[in-house]
Amino acid sequence: MRHTPSYLLTDPDEVRRLIRGNPWATIVSPASGLVASHYPFLLEEPAEGEDPGDGISLVSHVGRPDEEAHELGRHEVLVIIQGPHGYVSPGWYPPDQFIPTWNHVTAHLWGTPEILSDEENFAVLFRLVDHFEQRMPHPVSLQIDEERARGIARGTVGIRVRVRRFDARAKLSQDKGPAVIESVISALRAPGPYENPALAAEMVREHGEPNPQRSAPQDPSADRGED
């Protein structure tokens, strides 16, 4: 990603939060040419009371023959986590600011995948289903027919990616003044073509809740554009 120090996200806990909330990821491998696939990833959480430290570990699975297409286990891969993102209209800025931008929270994570055993793979698949089903009023589990589920699991390959390094960004209008930031948050929350409450929530985490009594900016020169 472009080197933008003011947007760097360096806290491993914040990267973990991003992964938990946005499990659908892209895997990119430098195999025979670039290869990309898309799968859900889960964060391996530390045991209760255990200090997670700076380490980040992910588990997932790929459908055969993606493990060969990516040459998994033979080299490092890039896992891209895309958090909330969206268009920011200059209509939410003072009149003389007319350059739009795109706010986002994104993490790039590198590591060499470990191929899981069949039993570990099934445990990951079991956990994936339970993780996403827990929000349903009547959760469905692989326990309904474990023998059949194990048969289907043989068409997949489980992987663990211990993240060796990451490069993350939270680009959330840090280059703008308070009044503009609050205008953007309010616009993202309002009904319309670019309504985006998830992105608004990320901006609130970064900047705090808007002050409803704050007036519009009178001195646009105080804000500098930086995409």
C-alpha positions in Angstrom: 0.0 0.0 0.0 1.0 3.6 -0.5 3.2 4.8 2.4 1.0 7.2 4.3 2.4 7.5 7.9 -0.7 9.4 9.2 -2.9 6.5 8.3 -0.8 3.7 9.6 -2.5 1.1 11.8 0.2 -0.5 13.9 -1.6 -1.9 17.0 -2.0 -5.7 16.6 -5.1 -5.6 18.7 -6.7 -3.2 16.2 -5.7 -5.6 13.3 -7.3 -8.5 15.2 -10.5 -6.5 15.6 -10.5 -5.8 11.9 -10.1 -9.5 11.1 -12.9 -10.5 13.5 -15.3 -8.1 12.0 -14.3 -8.7 8.3 -13.5 -12.4 7.9 -14.0 -12.6 4.1 -10.4 -12.3 2.8 -8.4 -12.5 -0.4 -5.3 -14.8 -0.7 -2.7 -13.8 -3.2 0.1 -16.1 -4.0 3.2 -15.7 -6.3 2.7 -19.2 -7.8 2.9 -19.6 -11.6 2.0 -16.0 -12.1 -0.2 -14.3 -9.5 -3.1 -16.4 -8.1 -5.9 -14.9 -6.0 -8.8 -16.6 -4.2 -11.4 -15.6 -1.7 -12.2 -17.5 1.5 -13.4 -16.8 5.1 -10.7 -16.6 7.7 -11.0 -16.9 11.5 -8.6 -15.4 14.0 -7.0 -18.0 16.3 -7.8 -16.5 19.7 -5.4 -17.0 22.7 -6.7 -19.1 25.6 -8.5 -17.3 28.3 -6.1 -15.4 30.5 -3.3 -15.8 28.0 -1.5 -12.7 26.7 -1.8 -12.7 22.8 1.4 -10.6 22.5 2.0 -9.3 19.0 1.4 -12.6 17.2 -1.5 -13.0 14.8 -2.6 -16.4 13.5 -5.4 -17.1 11.0 -7.1 -20.4 10.0 -9.2 -21.2 7.0 -9.6 -23.7 4.2 -9.5 -23.8 0.4 -11.4 -26.0 -2.0 -9.3 -28.5 -4.0 -7.4 -27.9 -6.2 -6.7 -24.3 -5.0 -4.0 -25.7 -2.7 -2.0 -26.6 -5.8 -2.9 -23.4 -7.7 -1.5 -21.4 -4.8 1.3 -23.9 -4.1 0.3 -23.6 -0.4 3.0 -24.3 2.1 5.8 -23.7 -0.4 6.1 -19.9 -0.1 4.7 -16.8 1.6 1.2 -15.6 0.7 -0.5 -12.3 1.1 -3.9 -12.2 2.9 -5.9 -9.0 2.4 -8.5 -8.0 5.0 -10.8 -5.3 3.7 -12.8 -3.5 6.4 -15.4 -0.8 6.0 -14.7 1.5 3.0 -16.6 4.0 0.9 -16.7 7.1 -1.2 -16.4 10.5 0.4 -18.1 13.2 -1.6 -16.7 16.8 -1.8 -20.4 17.8 -1.4 -19.7 17.2 2.3 -16.8 19.6 2.3 -16.7 23.4 2.2 -17.5 24.9 -1.3 -13.9 25.5 -2.4 -12.9 21.9 -1.7 -13.9 19.7 -4.7 -11.6 16.7 -4.6 -13.4 13.5 -3.5 -11.6 10.6 -1.8 -12.2 7.0 -0.6 -11.9 6.2 3.1 -11.1 2.7 4.2 -9.6 0.3 6.8 -7.4 -2.3 5.2 -4.8 -4.8 6.4 -2.2 -6.8 4.4 -0.8 -9.8 6.2 2.0 -12.0 5.1 2.9 -15.6 6.2 3.6 -19.0 4.9 0.6 -21.3 5.2 0.8 -24.5 7.2 -1.3 -27.4 5.8 -3.6 -28.8 8.5 -4.2 -32.5 9.1 -7.7 -33.8 8.1 -8.8 -33.7 11.7 -7.5 -30.1 12.2 -9.2 -29.1 9.0 -12.5 -30.6 10.1 -12.2 -28.8 13.4 -11.7 -25.5 11.6 -14.7 -26.1 9.3 -16.8 -27.0 12.4 -15.7 -23.8 14.0 -16.4 -21.7 10.9 -19.9 -23.0 10.6 -20.6 -22.4 14.4 -19.0 -18.9 14.2 -21.4 -17.7 11.5 -24.4 -19.7 12.6 -24.4 -18.3 16.2 -26.3 -15.2 15.0 -29.1 -17.3 13.5 -32.3 -17.8 15.5 -31.9 -21.6 15.0 -28.2 -22.3 14.4 -27.3 -25.2 12.2 -24.3 -27.4 13.1 -22.2 -30.0 11.2 -23.2 -32.3 14.1 -26.5 -32.8 12.3 -24.7 -35.4 10.1 -21.1 -35.4 11.0 -20.3 -38.4 8.8 -21.6 -36.7 5.8 -19.9 -33.4 6.8 -16.5 -35.2 7.1 -17.0 -36.6 3.6 -17.6 -33.2 2.2 -14.6 -31.8 4.1 -12.3 -34.1 2.1 -12.8 -31.8 -0.8 -11.1 -29.0 1.2 -7.6 -28.3 2.6 -7.2 -26.5 5.9 -4.5 -23.9 6.4 -3.0 -21.9 9.2 -1.2 -18.6 8.5 1.0 -17.3 11.2 1.4 -13.7 10.3 5.1 -12.7 10.1 4.4 -9.1 9.3 1.5 -6.8 8.4 0.9 -3.4 6.8 -2.4 -1.9 7.8 -4.1 1.5 7.1 -7.0 3.3 8.6 -7.6 6.2 6.2 -10.4 8.1 7.9 -10.2 11.8 7.0 -7.3 12.4 9.4 -6.1 15.2 7.1 -9.4 17.2 7.6 -10.4 19.6 10.3 -13.0 18.7 13.0 -16.0 20.4 11.3 -15.3 18.5 8.0 -14.8 15.2 9.8 -18.1 15.6 11.6 -19.8 16.5 8.3 -18.5 13.3 6.7 -19.6 11.2 9.6 -23.1 12.7 9.6 -23.4 12.2 5.8 -22.3 8.6 6.0 -25.0 8.0 8.6 -27.7 9.7 6.6 -30.0 7.9 4.1 -28.6 8.4 0.6 -26.6 6.8 -2.2 -23.4 6.7 0.0 -24.9 5.8 3.3 -22.3 3.7 5.1 -22.9 3.3 8.9 -20.0 0.9 9.2 -17.5 3.4 7.8 -19.1 6.1 10.0 -18.5 3.9 13.0 -14.8 3.5 12.2 -14.5 7.3 11.9 -16.1 7.7 15.3 -13.6 5.3 16.7 -10.8 7.5 15.3 -12.3 10.9 16.0 -15.1 10.7 18.5 -18.8 11.5 18.1 -19.7 14.6 16.1 -20.6 17.7 18.1 -24.1 18.6 16.8 -23.6 22.3 17.7 -20.4 22.7 15.7 -20.8 25.1 12.9 -19.6 24.4 9.3 -15.9 25.4 8.7 -15.4 29.0 7.8 -11.8 28.8 6.8 -11.4 25.9 4.3 -7.7 26.7 4.0 -7.2 25.1 7.4 -7.9 21.7 5.7 -5.4 20.2 3.3 -6.4 17.5 0.8 -4.4 14.2 1.0 -5.7 11.1 -0.7 
